[in-house]
């Protein structure tokens, strides 16, 4: 937050009113998505993961290398960052680095990557993998829809400038 504040204070004098409002909207939506990701991790993912780890050590011979508090915080941070996917994709579309058609065409590869990431960050349990993968797929598809809306507006603006 401190770094974002200083970036904002540096950029604010050079931005137009509409750009300032856009930046405020991005920061607000980004904070909301981060909190939503952390809340999702805390209420849905962590109970499943911690339950799995509790059932794993029934003999008491295994000692944890990481405390539960560190694990909970890191999981919530990871999900908070993962839930920022729509903002990153919309920003890349707005700059012109990514096209919505390309995102939609490669959706099957993204689903594969999401399933692999979900398998790596969750215990070997299909339920927890699905609970992680489905929200990520929904976020990515919502990002594609937002990017299509943004890309259409940008094309319309470019056509108006040419006329």
N, C-alpha and C positions, 0 to 999 in steps of 0.2 A: 504493500500500500504506500509506503514512503517513496519508493522509486516511481510509482505511477503518479503520485502527487507532484514530484519534482519534474517529471516529464510534462505533466499537464501545465504546471506553472511556466515552463520554458516555452511550450508551444502556444499557449493561450493568446498572447498578444498578437501573434501572426495569423490567427484563424478568424474567419468570418463568423458571424452569428450562427448561421446554419451548421457550419463545421463544428462549432463549439457544442451545439445541441446534439449533433451526431456523436461526438466523442463522449458526452455525458450519457447518451443512450447506450453506447457500447460498454462503458464502464458499469452502468447499472445492470444491464443484461448479463454481463460477464460475472459480476458479483452474485447475481441471482442464480445463474447456472452453477457457479462454484458451490454455493451453499446447497443447492438442490443435489448436486453430486455427493457432497459430504453427508447430507441427510440420507440419501439413498444408501450410501455405504454403511452408515451407522444403524439404520433401521432394518435393512434387508440383508445386505451382504455379510456384515460382521457377525450377526447372530449365527448364521449358517457356518461361517468359517471357524468361529470360536467353538461352536458345538462340535464340529469335526475334529478340531485339535484336542478338545477335551476327551472325546471318545478314543482318540488315537493312543493316548498314554494311560492305559488302565493298570499297568503294573507299577508305575511310579519310578521307573528306572531311567526315563528320558528327562533331561533338564533342558529348559528353553534357553536359547542363546539370546533372544530378544524379549524384552518385557511386553506384557500385554498392552500397556499404555503406549509404548513406541509403535507397536503393531497397529493399534487402533488409529493413532494419529497418522501414520504413514498411509494406511489404507484410505482414510478419509481424504487426505491430500491428493492421493493418486486419482480417486474418483472425482474430486473437485476439478482437477486438471483435465481429466478425460471428458467431463461434461462441458468443457470449453470448446469442443470440436465445432459446433455451429458457428461460433464467432470467428474462429480461424478460417474456416472454409468460406464464410461470407466475405471476410477481409481479403482473402486470396482472389475471390471472384471479383470483388470491387476493384482491386488493383489490376486485374486482367491476367493474372498468372494461371488461373484455372477456369475452365468453362464448365457450366452445368452439364452439358451434353457428355463431356469427358467423364465427369463424376458418375453420371448415371450409367454410362457404358461400362465402367469398371466396377460397378456395384458388387458383382459376384466375387471379385478379387478382394474387395474390402470386407465382405462377409467372411471370407476365408481367413483373412488377417485378424478380424475381430474374434473369430472362434479360436484361433491359435493363441491370441493374447489372453482371452478368457480362460483357456485351458492352463496357461502358464501361471496366471495370478491367482487361480482358485485351487482348492484341493482336488484330488482325483475323484470328483463327484459330478455327475452329469447335471444334477439339479442346480448346484451353485454356478456351474459354467453357463448354463442357460440363463440364470438370473442376472449374470453379468453381461452376457452377449446380447440379449434382446434389447435392453435400454440403449446400448451402444449402436445397434443397428437402427433403432428408431431415431436416435439423435443424428446419425449420418443421413438418413433419408429426409428428415426434417431440414437438415442443412442443404440438401440438394434442392428441395422446394424453395427455401429462402434464396438460394443462389439463382434459381430460375427467375424468380421475381426481380431480383436485383439486376440480373443480366438483361432481362427484357427492358427494364427502365433505361439502362445504360445504352442499349442499342437504339432505343427511341430518341434519346438525347443526342446521340451521334448523328442520326438521320436528320434531326431538326437543325443541327449546326451546319450540315452540308447544304440544306435548302436555303 
